[in-house]
Amino acid sequence: MSPQPLIIALPKGRILDEALPIVRRAGIEPEAALGDDSSRALRFSTNLPHVSIIRVRSFDVATFVAFGAAHLGIAGNDVLMEFDYSEIYAPLDLGIGKCRLSIAQRTDMTEDLDLSRLSHVRIATKYPNITSKWFAEHGIQAECVKLNGAMELAPALGLCPRIVDLVSTGATLKANGLKESATIAQVSSRLIVNRTALKVRSEEISGWIERFRSAVAG
Amino acid sequence: MSENSTKTLLPEGLRDVLPPDAAFENEVVERLTRTFALNGYNLVKPPLIEFEDTLLSGVGAGMGERIFRMLDPSSHRTLGVRNDITTQIARIAATRLASDARPLRLTYSGPVLRVKGTQLEPERQFTQAGIELIGADNGAADIEVIVVVAEALKKLGVPGLSVDLALPTLVPAILAGFNLSVAAAARVRAALDHKDVAEINAHAGQAAGLLTKLIEASGPVDRAMAQVATLALPPAAKAEWAALEHVARALRAAIPNVAITVDAVENRGFEYHTGITFSVFTAASQREIGRGGRYKLVSGEAATGATLLIDALLPVVPNTATARRLFVSNGTSRAVVATWQDKGWIVVVGLSAGVDDTTEAKRLKCTHILKSSDAVAVS
């Protein structure tokens, strides 16, 4: 019997470049088009006939894996926290894509610096769930304006005074007249697996987790 | 909004089940409960709605966020719609059936409601069918429940069955031995639910090494048992783990075609459970099709049970029934109709005279037509 198909979901963009060496060390050699940003293909074959890779947006990696449409994936814990899907396990920290999820506000803002005095904030973010949960834990009601990118523009243009976004060096914030006021979480990319796949194809999926673990260690 | 859309739109997570799916669902539930009955489980039928405080007492505590509530115009008390039938069976066993002989074997089926669906499972109304075995506090009871469920599923033709055993009491027993703050313990529990090793390393302190090893040990029985055997578990946890191992080995012998895996850290969805629990999967579906495990009645009596999630199960049950529908023309005697029905045929009687029987039979999706006391296939 030939092995059942195995689908691995990888995120587009910067993380992909960091993830590919690990994927290769785990014994998977994807076709060259995967690393080529100009390729319009969505699904890629590998050196293993039953293993294929899909390249999707980072948020969608979690969704494909949660529904079992992909069996393995690579996603940041920012995405995992935002969705909190019950069907995703994250058994391995790949140590790539490191950054932090932070709250930033206008550098020239003098009022409301003390969060404890606030009862309500309006905030632009790609992460409405994490944001409202974090503020709720601090006793503040957060009204989230959902944006999908270029968050840093929002305060300067008067959309709202604060944003919640990923920060790596802080250069983008600075260039847009923003400064970090609090860190919500440290972020790194994790190997994620679908719960049912791990239960039903236990030997095989555990084997892949082991291979990725050695790939990260080596 | 068109007039039609206001008439057809249902609230989210609710749907009409149409032919032939509705009949198929009924048949599957009947075949399951028949297997349960053949194993000595007697049918009980609790109501859909109960007083809120009754519904949320005992093993129902913790369901508060999930139930629909309404005010009873008659008693002026708050009513709740059941979210789970097991909690009702537990109530019945501890009260009305308290004096019945133990072990008490009960079976049930019916719809349940929850206030909110998820993106993964948007349904708000489900059908459950299950068994509860009350008053037996040993491994034999755990084994019987899992074996009966596996056999019932096999009879339905569900392919590639796999049972994942868990012990939700193991992690609390381990955490009790380490001096974690309440907040850290909560984060560790949440991280364990996602098998998130990075979060565990960040928050579990001294317990991190042991918990990580437990996560890695989860998988096929033999490997899990060998790996956990090398770990320094607290004595109480060790005894429970030995009981789990006994059950796992007995299951392998009793149901050799069912894959048995073990998950040492699984806890989600087992809120009221106090011992060995399990989830049932099939290679044919991405959804869990059943779950169950050990719990305690308010009386302190030991119980274990299993619930099958019919909505997740239906797509993986092969529909082998070849329903034969016989069209008979208007005016056929009821005696003739009864003869064919006794032989297992569905008989559809034509209501209008003067139309072509063959055309009519085809239009009404009949497979056969009665011609001079013979059933002739409709081509």
Chai-1 contact restraints between the chains, C-beta under 6 A:
chainA,res_idxA,chainB,res_idxB,connection_type,confidence,min_distance_angstrom,max_distance_angstrom,comment,restraint_id
A,A66,B,L120,contact,1.0,0.0,6.0,A-B,restraint_1
A,G68,B,Q286,contact,1.0,0.0,6.0,A-B,restraint_2
A,E87,B,L120,contact,1.0,0.0,6.0,A-B,restraint_3
A,Y89,B,H194,contact,1.0,0.0,6.0,A-B,restraint_4
A,Y89,B,K195,contact,1.0,0.0,6.0,A-B,restraint_5
A,A90,B,H194,contact,1.0,0.0,6.0,A-B,restraint_6
A,A90,B,D196,contact,1.0,0.0,6.0,A-B,restraint_7
A,P91,B,K195,contact,1.0,0.0,6.0,A-B,restraint_8
A,P91,B,V197,contact,1.0,0.0,6.0,A-B,restraint_9
A,D93,B,A198,contact,1.0,0.0,6.0,A-B,restraint_10
A,T196,B,F281,contact,1.0,0.0,6.0,A-B,restraint_11
A,T196,B,Q286,contact,1.0,0.0,6.0,A-B,restraint_12
A,K199,B,D164,contact,1.0,0.0,6.0,A-B,restraint_13
A,K199,B,T261,contact,1.0,0.0,6.0,A-B,restraint_14
A,K199,B,F281,contact,1.0,0.0,6.0,A-B,restraint_15
A,V200,B,S162,contact,1.0,0.0,6.0,A-B,restraint_16
A,V200,B,F281,contact,1.0,0.0,6.0,A-B,restraint_17
A,V200,B,A283,contact,1.0,0.0,6.0,A-B,restraint_18
A,S202,B,G219,contact,1.0,0.0,6.0,A-B,restraint_19
A,S202,B,P220,contact,1.0,0.0,6.0,A-B,restraint_20
A,S202,B,T261,contact,1.0,0.0,6.0,A-B,restraint_21
A,E203,B,P220,contact,1.0,0.0,6.0,A-B,restraint_22
A,S206,B,G219,contact,1.0,0.0,6.0,A-B,restraint_23
